[in-house]
Amino acid sequence: MDTLTARKLIITKIIFALMLLVLISGSSGWMVSAQDGGGEGEVPDSDLALLTKLDQQERLRVIVQLKIPGLTNKTAELNTPAIHTAQSDLLSTLSSNNVRLIHQYDYIPFMAVEVDRAGLEGLMRSPLVVGVEEDILMKPLLSESVPLINADDVWAAGYTGEGQMVAVLDTGVDKNHPALAGKVVSEACYSSTSSTTTSLCPGGVSASIETDSALPYISNCPSGECDHGTHVAGIVAANGASVKGIAKDAKLIAIQVFSRVSSNSIGSWSSDQIKGLERVYTLRNSYQIAAINLSLGSEEAYTTTCDNLGSNIAYKASVDKLRSVGIVTVAASGNEHYINAISSPACISTIVSVGATTDADTVANYSNSASFLDLLAPGSSINSTIPGGGYAIYNGTSMAAPHVAGAWALLRSYDPSATIDEILYALKNTGIPINDSRNSIILPRIDVFDTAPLLRPFKPTNLTATDGTLLDKVNLMWTQSEYATYYQVFRSPKNLPETANQLITNHVVTNFDDTTAEPGIIYHYWVKACSPAGCSDLSLSDEGWKGYTVVPPPSDVLASDGEFQNKVRITWNRIGGAESYKVFRNFSDTTIGVYEFSDIITGNSFDDFTAALGNTYYYWIQACNNSGCSEYSASDSGYVQSMPTSWNIYLPLLNKNYAVVDPIKNGDFELGRDGSWTEYSSNGFELVINKDYPYAPPPHSGSWEAWLGGDDYEVSRLSQVVTISSANPYLHFWYWIGSADTYCDYDFFRLKINNGEVLKLDLCTSTNTGGWRERVVNLSAYNGTSVTLMFEVTNDFYLNSNFFLDDVSMSSVSTVSTAVVEEMQVMGDVTSRKVK
C-alpha cells in the first residue's frame, strides 16, 4: 500500500466517499435467508443496510451464497457440478431486468450479481439463497530490504525460491521488464464494467486467461495508476542486475483484478478478487504455488477479525479452500494510520496480515496495526520495478506484504514439506522484535535467515574427512548448525547420495570416527543436521579413506553383462594413494595365464573394446603406487551384447487428430536440427537424429526422431516455447523406452512445463515398451499462455536407459490416435549406448 501524494489522497477520499459501499465496523451486511421448507421469509428490520443503499443508487453489486442440499467437505472438483446447478436454478427464477450476472464460481457455493431493488428483494426471499453480502470496491494500498531481512544469506545457503510460484493479484505485471523477464508463467484478468466501473481486461471483457491479459496498460488504465502490481511483483521475485526480489528465482502468476473508477482512479471489486483466487486454485496442480499476495484493501478498518463480516464470507471461503491445499494468502494491513484496526481482507483470520517498518526498524507511522496483526516487514523507501523497464521508490504496507509472500516462497524452496502453520509459527517466533510506540504492540520484523533453521536446521558446512593419515579409522569434522540437536552421517564409495548408507543417527557432536571403513577404499561422506522439526539436506560431500601399510586391492569390481554392443565396461572402487590401476582378463575364472592390458589407467573404469561377441570374460584389477601393486581383486565376468541383425516393426495406421496450425514447430523432426528445438546433452550428444544414426531404431514416421538418454550420467533435454490454445489443449507424442537398468527409481523421463513436472515415467527393464507407444497429456491449465515445453531424461551412473521421441503435436482430441491394427508388434531391441 503506497503513501500517496496529498492531491491523490483528496481525490481518492472524494471518490470513495461517493462511490464506495461503506462498511460499518462491527456490523454485518449479511442478509438472513428465507426459512427452510420453501416458504418466503421476512427480511428482518435490523438487516436493511443493503436495501438502504438502493435508496441512494439504482443498482448494487452483491455476492450471493447458495443453498446446496447435501454439499459436503469433499474435494472442490466434486462439488463443482452441484454449485453450477444451483447457480443456474437461481438465475432461472429471477428476471434478467432485475439481476445481471457478474461471476459464477466453481469451488465455493457463491455467485456475484448486480441487482436493482426488486432483484435484491427477490434474492433475500429466495429459498435457494442462504444470504447476500455486499461486493466491496477496494484500492491499491500504496534494494536495501533484501539484506535487511537476510534473504541474501538464504540465497548463499543454496535456496533462492527456485521451483516456487507466487500469485500477485494486483494491477497487472509488466512481464517484459528486464528484471522480470521469464518470470510470469500464467496470466489472467478479472475486471468489471458496471454502473460505477469499467473493465481493464483486453477488449473490455470481464474475464480472460489469454496471453498478455495481465499486462498493466493493455487496456484503458489511467496513466500511472497501474504501476503498482509491477512494483509488488519486483519485490517478490525480480532478478535484475541492480534490483533483486526476496525470492529471486521464484516465478509469478500475474492476475489483474482492478477496474477503472474514473479518469484518474481505479478500484478492485471483491468479487473479481475471488475469481482471481479461484484461478490460483485451478492452477494448484500445475505449479508449486507457495503464496498469494494481496497489496490492496478497504478504506474501512476493523478492530477484530472480520470473518463474519457480510462482505467477507465468500472471500474467506476462497482463502480457506486455498489454505487447504497449502497455498497461503498474504495481505497488507492498510495505510490509514490506525493503531487498533486493520483493513479488509487482511482482517480475515486465515489471511497472513502484514504491517510496514522503516529502514530504521521502527513501525511506519502510516501502517495500520492491531493486536491480531501477524507480521511486520520493510515497507518504506522500497526500490522496485515499474512498467516500461524502470524503477521507482514506493512506501506502504503494499510493499511490506510482498516481502512476506517472497519470504514464503524462499522458505518453501528450503523446506517444501513445511505447512502454512509451521512457516507462520517460525516467522512469528524469529526475526527482530519491533515495539510499535503508538500502541506498545511488539511484533517480529521478518528475518528469513533466522526463520529457516527453525523449520529444519541448515545443512552442515566445512565437512572434512581424513585422507589415509589414520590406520584405524577415518575422522570426520564439520561446523555446528544452528538449532541442530543431533546429526546423521552417511557414506558411499560413489559420489552419489542415493547410494549412501547411514552410519549413525542421534550423533550429538560435530565429529565422528568411521572405524568400519575398509583400508584404502575412498569413501564419500555426507552429514545431515537434525532437530525435532526435521533434518537438513545433505551437506556437501568430502572424500576420506583409512590408511594402510600394504596397498589393498580394489573392491566392487563390476563388468557389464551385455549392456553394450561394442565393448565390456569394467568399474571398481578407487584406492586412496593409488597412482594407477592395472586391468587383467581371462576366458576362465583364474589368474593363471591372465592377459594384462597395456593401458595406463588412472581412473576407476575401463572399456574393453577388444571383447568379442559370444565370449564371456573374467576381469581383475590391481591398484598401484610407488611402493608396488596390490594383489588381484576379486573377479567379475562380463560380455558384449548381441546386436539384432534387422528391425521388424509393424506400426499401426493412425488417425491423427492434430491441430490445423500446430503451435509445436518441427514436432515430427522431419526438418532435422533446424533450431526449432533447443537441445541439451550433458555428454555432448545430438538429440535430433536421422534413421541412419548408429543403433537407433526406425522413427515412428518419416526419417527423423529424437534420442534422449543413452549414456551414464546423461541428462538430455529437448525444449521449445509453445502457446497453448483452448482449441487444442492436448499434447500427443510417441515414445519408445529401451532400458538396460534392471532397477527402477534411478533413470527417469520427465515432461515439464516451465520447469514444473507434469509427467514422470520410470525408465527400467520392466517399463520397456518394445516399440512405439502414444501418450496424451492435458495441458488445458495453461490455455492462453506461452510456456516452455520440455522433454527430459536423466540417467544415473550405471545401466543406462534410452527414450526415443517422435511426432509431437497439439490436438483437440483427448484420446490416443485410432489404430487400425489391433496392436503393435515389434521384434528386436534398442541399444543401450549412444555413439558420440
KEZA-549168 format. One line per 8 residues: number of its first residue (from 1); their letters; for each residue x, y, z of C-alpha. Coordinates in steps of 0.2 Angstrom, whole numbers. Layout:
% residues N
NUM) a) X/Y/Z  ...
% end
This chain:
% residues 836
1) mdtltark) 0/0/0  8/16/-6  9/33/3  0/44/-10  3/62/-13  -9/74/-5  -18/78/-21  -21/59/-24
9) liitkiif) -27/57/-6  -40/71/-8  -46/64/-25  -47/46/-18  -56/51/-2  -69/61/-13  -72/46/-25  -73/33/-11
17) almllvli) -85/44/-1  -97/45/-16  -94/28/-24  -88/15/-11  -100/5/-2  -95/9/16  -94/-4/29  -98/-1/47
25) sgssgwmv) -85/-8/59  -93/-22/69  -109/-23/59  -115/-35/46  -121/-33/29  -126/-51/28  -145/-54/25  -154/-69/33
33) saqdggge) -161/-81/20  -179/-87/19  -184/-101/31  -182/-119/27  -196/-128/19  -198/-117/4  -209/-103/11  -204/-85/9
41) gevpdsdl) -195/-77/24  -197/-60/30  -182/-48/30  -178/-43/47  -179/-24/51  -162/-25/58  -154/-30/42  -159/-17/30
49) alltkldq) -142/-10/26  -141/-16/8  -159/-10/4  -155/7/11  -140/8/-1  -153/6/-15  -162/22/-9  -146/31/-15
57) qerlrviv) -142/21/-31  -151/12/-44  -141/-4/-44  -130/-13/-32  -116/-27/-34  -118/-41/-21  -112/-59/-18  -125/-72/-15
65) qlkipglt) -122/-88/-5  -132/-103/-12  -141/-116/-3  -135/-133/-10  -143/-149/-2  -130/-162/3  -115/-151/0  -100/-159/9
73) nktaelnt) -82/-155/13  -77/-167/-1  -65/-161/-15  -69/-145/-23  -70/-153/-40  -83/-165/-35  -94/-150/-28  -92/-140/-44
81) paihtaqs) -107/-148/-54  -119/-145/-39  -113/-127/-37  -116/-124/-56  -133/-132/-55  -138/-121/-40  -132/-105/-49  -142/-109/-64
89) dllstlss) -158/-114/-54  -157/-97/-45  -154/-87/-61  -169/-95/-69  -181/-89/-55  -175/-71/-57  -179/-58/-71  -164/-53/-81
97) nnvrlihq) -170/-35/-79  -168/-36/-61  -152/-46/-60  -136/-46/-70  -123/-60/-68  -105/-54/-64  -96/-70/-60  -101/-89/-57
105) ydyipfma) -88/-98/-45  -83/-115/-47  -76/-121/-30  -87/-111/-17  -106/-110/-16  -107/-92/-21  -110/-81/-36  -108/-62/-40
113) vevdragl) -123/-52/-47  -128/-34/-50  -146/-31/-44  -159/-17/-43  -171/-16/-28  -183/-29/-35  -169/-41/-38  -161/-39/-21
121) eglmrspl) -178/-42/-13  -180/-57/-23  -163/-64/-18  -167/-61/0  -183/-70/0  -177/-85/-11  -177/-102/-3  -162/-106/-14
129) vvgveedi) -152/-92/-5  -143/-93/11  -138/-75/12  -132/-59/2  -117/-49/5  -110/-33/-2  -97/-33/-16  -84/-21/-10
137) lmkpllse) -73/-10/-20  -55/-9/-14  -40/1/-18  -21/-2/-20  -13/1/-4  2/10/-9  87/-13/-13  90/-12/4
145) svplinad) 76/-23/11  84/-39/4  99/-39/16  88/-31/29  78/-47/31  94/-58/27  86/-65/11  104/-65/3
153) dvwaagyt) 110/-76/17  97/-89/12  102/-87/-6  120/-91/-1  115/-107/8  108/-113/-9  89/-108/-8  83/-94/-19
161) gegqmvav) 64/-98/-22  68/-109/-37  53/-120/-42  41/-110/-31  27/-98/-38  19/-83/-30  2/-76/-37  1/-57/-37
169) ldtgvdkn) -17/-51/-38  -15/-33/-42  -15/-20/-56  -5/-32/-68  13/-36/-71  25/-30/-84  32/-47/-89  43/-38/-102
177) hpalagkv) 53/-28/-88  71/-34/-89  71/-39/-71  55/-49/-73  60/-57/-89  54/-75/-90  46/-74/-73  27/-74/-77
185) vseacyss) 21/-92/-80  2/-88/-81  -9/-73/-83  -27/-69/-80  -38/-54/-79  -55/-51/-69  -62/-34/-70  -79/-27/-71
193) tsstttsl) -89/-15/-81  -104/-9/-70  -113/7/-66  -98/14/-57  -83/5/-65  -76/0/-82  -66/-16/-86  -47/-16/-88
201) cpggvsas) -46/-33/-97  -42/-33/-115  -57/-29/-126  -67/-24/-111  -71/-42/-106  -75/-47/-88  -63/-62/-88  -48/-68/-98
209) ietdsalp) -34/-80/-96  -26/-76/-113  -8/-72/-116  -4/-53/-111  -21/-52/-101  -12/-46/-86  -1/-33/-94  -4/-17/-84
217) yisncpsg) -8/-5/-98  -15/-16/-111  -32/-8/-109  -38/9/-103  -29/10/-86  -26/29/-81  -8/34/-83  2/29/-68
225) ecdhgthv) -12/20/-59  -7/3/-64  12/3/-60  8/-4/-43  7/-23/-47  24/-22/-56  32/-14/-41  24/-28/-30
233) agivaang) 30/-42/-42  48/-35/-42  48/-36/-23  43/-54/-23  54/-61/-37  64/-48/-48  81/-54/-53  89/-39/-62
241) asvkgiak) 107/-33/-61  103/-19/-49  86/-25/-41  83/-42/-34  67/-48/-26  66/-58/-10  64/-75/-19  74/-70/-34
249) dakliaiq) 72/-87/-43  54/-89/-40  41/-87/-54  25/-77/-54  7/-79/-58  0/-62/-63  -18/-59/-61  -26/-41/-65
257) vfsrvssn) -41/-38/-53  -43/-19/-54  -56/-9/-64  -57/9/-69  -67/20/-57  -64/37/-65  -52/46/-77  -38/45/-64
265) sigswssd) -43/31/-51  -45/13/-50  -53/0/-38  -55/-18/-36  -71/-27/-33  -70/-41/-20  -80/-52/-32  -66/-50/-45
273) qikglerv) -53/-54/-32  -62/-70/-28  -62/-75/-46  -43/-72/-46  -42/-83/-30  -51/-97/-39  -40/-96/-54  -25/-99/-42
281) ytlrnsyq) -34/-114/-35  -37/-121/-53  -18/-119/-56  -13/-128/-40  -8/-145/-48  1/-136/-62  13/-126/-52  21/-126/-35
289) iaainlsl) 12/-111/-28  18/-105/-11  8/-89/-8  -4/-76/-15  0/-58/-12  -14/-45/-10  -7/-27/-8  -25/-20/-8
297) gseeaytt) -39/-17/4  -54/-7/10  -53/10/17  -63/5/32  -53/-4/46  -58/-17/58  -54/-19/77  -56/-38/77
305) tcdnlgsn) -55/-52/64  -68/-49/51  -73/-67/46  -91/-65/48  -92/-48/41  -105/-48/27  -93/-44/13  -80/-57/18
313) iaykasvd) -90/-73/20  -87/-78/2  -69/-71/2  -64/-82/17  -72/-97/9  -60/-95/-6  -45/-91/6  -49/-107/16
321) klrsvgiv) -50/-118/0  -33/-112/-5  -26/-115/13  -32/-132/12  -20/-136/-2  -5/-127/6  -7/-110/-3  -6/-96/9
329) tvaasgne) -14/-79/6  -4/-63/12  -12/-46/13  -7/-28/18  -14/-21/34  -18/-4/26  -10/14/27  -23/24/37
337) hyinaiss) -13/26/52  -24/16/63  -16/9/79  -30/-3/84  -38/-9/67  -33/-16/50  -41/-16/33  -50/-30/24
345) pacistiv) -46/-43/18  -31/-43/29  -43/-44/44  -48/-61/39  -41/-73/52  -34/-86/39  -25/-72/29  -7/-68/35
353) svgattda) -8/-49/38  7/-38/36  12/-21/43  26/-10/37  43/-5/45  56/8/41  74/7/36  77/11/55
361) dtvanysn) 67/-4/60  53/6/68  34/4/63  30/16/49  18/29/56  6/26/41  5/7/44  -12/0/52
369) sasfldll) -9/-10/67  -19/-21/79  -17/-35/92  -21/-48/79  -9/-42/66  3/-56/61  20/-49/55  30/-34/50
377) apgssins) 41/-32/35  50/-17/27  38/-5/18  47/12/17  58/18/3  57/2/-7  65/2/-24  57/-10/-36
385) tipgggya) 51/-12/-54  38/-2/-63  31/-4/-81  42/1/-95  58/-6/-89  61/7/-75  62/8/-56  54/18/-43
393) iyngtsma) 54/20/-24  37/17/-15  31/17/3  17/7/10  11/-9/18  8/-14/-1  27/-15/-1  28/-25/15
401) aphvagaw) 16/-39/10  26/-45/-5  42/-46/7  32/-59/16  25/-68/1  43/-69/-6  49/-75/10  36/-88/10
409) allrsydp) 42/-94/-7  60/-94/-1  56/-104/14  46/-117/4  61/-119/-8  71/-123/8  58/-134/16  45/-140/3
417) satideil) 36/-150/16  33/-136/28  15/-132/31  7/-115/32  5/-116/51  24/-121/53  30/-107/42  19/-94/51
425) yalkntgi) 25/-101/68  43/-100/63  41/-82/56  32/-76/72  45/-83/83  60/-77/74  66/-60/67  68/-44/75
433) pindsrns) 55/-39/88  49/-21/85  39/-11/98  26/0/90  27/15/100  10/20/96  1/5/105  16/-4/113
441) iilpridv) 12/-20/102  28/-30/99  29/-40/83  43/-48/73  50/-39/58  54/-55/47  72/-62/45  71/-77/34
449) fdtapllr) 89/-82/38  84/-83/56  67/-92/52  73/-106/40  83/-116/53  68/-116/64  59/-126/51  74/-138/50
457) pfkptnlt) 92/-134/53  104/-128/39  115/-142/31  132/-143/40  146/-134/32  165/-137/31  165/-156/32  182/-164/31
465) atdgtlld) 187/-182/31  205/-188/34  214/-195/19  224/-210/25  233/-202/39  225/-214/52  227/-233/51  212/-237/61
473) kvnlmwtq) 198/-225/56  193/-210/45  190/-195/56  176/-183/51  173/-165/57  161/-151/52  154/-134/58  139/-134/70
481) seyatyyq) 122/-130/63  111/-118/72  96/-126/80  103/-144/77  101/-156/91  109/-171/83  117/-176/67  117/-191/54
489) vfrspknl) 132/-197/45  131/-206/28  145/-215/17  146/-222/0  161/-227/-11  152/-217/-25  149/-199/-26  130/-202/-27
497) petanqli) 120/-198/-12  106/-210/-17  119/-225/-14  124/-219/3  122/-229/19  118/-221/35  132/-224/48  124/-216/63
505) tnhvvtnf) 110/-206/69  107/-196/85  125/-191/85  126/-176/96  144/-169/92  152/-162/77  165/-175/74  164/-194/70
513) ddttaepg) 176/-208/69  172/-221/55  181/-237/61  171/-248/49  180/-241/33  190/-254/23  208/-249/22  212/-239/6
521) iiyhywvk) 194/-238/-1  190/-220/-5  173/-216/3  162/-200/0  154/-194/16  139/-183/20  131/-176/36  113/-170/40
529) acspagcs) 109/-158/54  93/-163/63  81/-156/76  64/-161/82  57/-151/67  66/-162/54  83/-164/46  93/-153/34
537) dlslsdeg) 98/-158/16  114/-167/15  130/-157/17  142/-156/3  152/-172/2  171/-174/6  182/-189/2  191/-199/15
545) wkgytvvp) 200/-216/17  208/-227/31  227/-228/29  236/-245/26  254/-252/26  251/-263/10  242/-257/-5  225/-266/-4
553) ppsdvlas) 216/-272/-20  201/-263/-26  184/-269/-21  167/-270/-30  174/-274/-47  159/-275/-60  160/-280/-78  145/-276/-89
561) dgefqnkv) 134/-291/-94  128/-287/-112  125/-269/-108  135/-263/-123  136/-269/-141  154/-264/-144  163/-267/-128  163/-273/-110
569) ritwnrig) 164/-259/-96  173/-263/-80  172/-252/-65  179/-253/-47  181/-243/-31  196/-231/-30  210/-234/-18  217/-219/-8
577) gaesykvf) 235/-216/-13  235/-227/-28  243/-218/-43  237/-230/-57  227/-247/-60  230/-262/-70  216/-272/-78  218/-291/-82
585) rnfsdtti) 207/-303/-92  205/-321/-95  192/-334/-103  190/-343/-86  190/-338/-68  208/-340/-64  223/-328/-65  234/-342/-72
593) gvyefsdi) 239/-336/-90  229/-320/-87  230/-306/-101  236/-289/-95  230/-273/-104  244/-261/-108  234/-246/-105  239/-234/-91
601) itgnsfdd) 223/-231/-81  221/-218/-68  203/-218/-65  191/-231/-59  184/-238/-76  190/-246/-91  181/-250/-108  187/-266/-116
609) ftaalgnt) 184/-263/-135  193/-280/-139  180/-291/-132  172/-302/-145  154/-306/-147  149/-323/-140  163/-324/-127  162/-322/-108
617) yyywiqac) 177/-314/-100  183/-313/-82  192/-297/-76  203/-292/-61  210/-276/-55  226/-271/-46  230/-254/-38  247/-247/-39
625) nnsgcsey) 258/-234/-31  277/-230/-30  279/-244/-17  271/-258/-29  254/-265/-34  241/-274/-24  235/-292/-25  222/-296/-38
633) sasdsgyv) 205/-290/-34  190/-302/-34  185/-306/-52  169/-302/-61  163/-308/-78  156/-298/-92  151/-300/-111  146/-290/-126
641) qsmptswn) 128/-288/-131  122/-297/-146  116/-284/-159  100/-288/-169  103/-291/-187  87/-281/-193  72/-272/-187  55/-280/-190
649) iylpllnk) 42/-267/-185  23/-266/-188  16/-249/-184  -2/-245/-183  -11/-235/-196  -16/-219/-187  -30/-206/-187  -20/-191/-181
657) nyavvdpi) -31/-178/-173  -18/-164/-174  -21/-145/-174  -23/-137/-191  -10/-125/-187  1/-134/-174  10/-122/-162  24/-135/-160
665) kngdfelg) 37/-132/-173  45/-147/-181  36/-159/-170  39/-174/-182  58/-169/-183  57/-170/-202  66/-153/-203  81/-161/-194
673) rdgswtey) 91/-150/-182  83/-134/-189  83/-124/-172  65/-126/-168  70/-137/-153  83/-132/-140  94/-147/-137  105/-150/-121
681) ssngfelv) 115/-166/-118  127/-167/-103  138/-179/-113  138/-169/-129  126/-179/-140  115/-173/-154  97/-177/-149  88/-175/-165
689) inkdypya) 94/-189/-176  90/-197/-193  86/-215/-197  104/-219/-201  111/-214/-184  121/-230/-177  110/-241/-166  94/-230/-167
697) ppphsgsw) 78/-239/-170  67/-233/-185  57/-217/-182  39/-218/-179  36/-209/-195  47/-201/-208  66/-201/-207  70/-192/-191
705) eawlggdd) 67/-194/-172  74/-189/-156  85/-199/-144  86/-194/-126  97/-203/-113  109/-217/-119  124/-215/-108  130/-215/-90
713) yevsrlsq) 127/-198/-80  117/-192/-96  105/-178/-94  95/-174/-110  83/-160/-113  73/-155/-128  63/-140/-127  54/-126/-136
721) vvtissan) 42/-112/-132  24/-116/-136  7/-106/-134  -6/-117/-128  -23/-114/-136  -40/-119/-128  -45/-126/-145  -30/-139/-145
729) pylhfwyw) -25/-141/-127  -20/-160/-128  -1/-164/-131  1/-180/-141  18/-188/-143  25/-205/-147  39/-214/-137  49/-229/-136
737) igsadtyc) 58/-234/-120  73/-246/-121  82/-248/-104  96/-259/-98  93/-255/-80  85/-269/-70  82/-257/-56  68/-244/-56
745) dydffrlk) 69/-227/-47  86/-222/-55  83/-217/-73  68/-206/-77  59/-197/-91  50/-181/-86  38/-169/-96  40/-152/-89
753) inngevlk) 30/-136/-92  40/-120/-86  52/-132/-77  37/-139/-67  35/-158/-69  18/-163/-76  23/-181/-81  36/-193/-74
761) ldlctstn) 40/-211/-81  52/-223/-73  64/-230/-86  69/-248/-82  68/-265/-90  51/-268/-83  44/-252/-91  52/-255/-109
769) tggwrerv) 39/-253/-122  46/-265/-135  41/-252/-148  32/-235/-151  18/-230/-139  7/-214/-139  4/-203/-124  -8/-189/-122
777) vnlsayng) -6/-175/-109  -20/-162/-104  -12/-145/-104  -28/-135/-103  -22/-127/-87  -10/-117/-97  -23/-111/-110  -19/-94/-117
785) tsvtlmfe) -1/-94/-111  16/-96/-119  25/-110/-110  42/-119/-111  38/-137/-116  52/-149/-111  56/-167/-113  70/-173/-101
793) vtndfyln) 79/-189/-97  91/-192/-83  102/-207/-81  112/-212/-66  130/-219/-66  126/-237/-72  114/-247/-83  108/-233/-93
801) snfflddv) 91/-230/-102  85/-224/-119  70/-214/-123  65/-211/-141  53/-197/-146  43/-193/-162  28/-185/-169  25/-172/-155
809) smssvstv) 9/-162/-158  -5/-152/-150  -23/-159/-153  -41/-155/-149  -44/-174/-145  -40/-181/-128  -38/-199/-133  -24/-208/-142
817) stavveem) -25/-210/-161  -36/-223/-168  -26/-239/-173  -32/-249/-187  -22/-265/-182  -26/-272/-165  -9/-269/-158  9/-265/-162
825) qvmgdvts) 21/-280/-164  39/-277/-163  54/-288/-164  72/-283/-159  78/-272/-146  86/-255/-144  104/-251/-140  110/-246/-123
833) rkvk) 123/-235/-128  125/-220/-140  139/-217/-151  147/-200/-149
% end
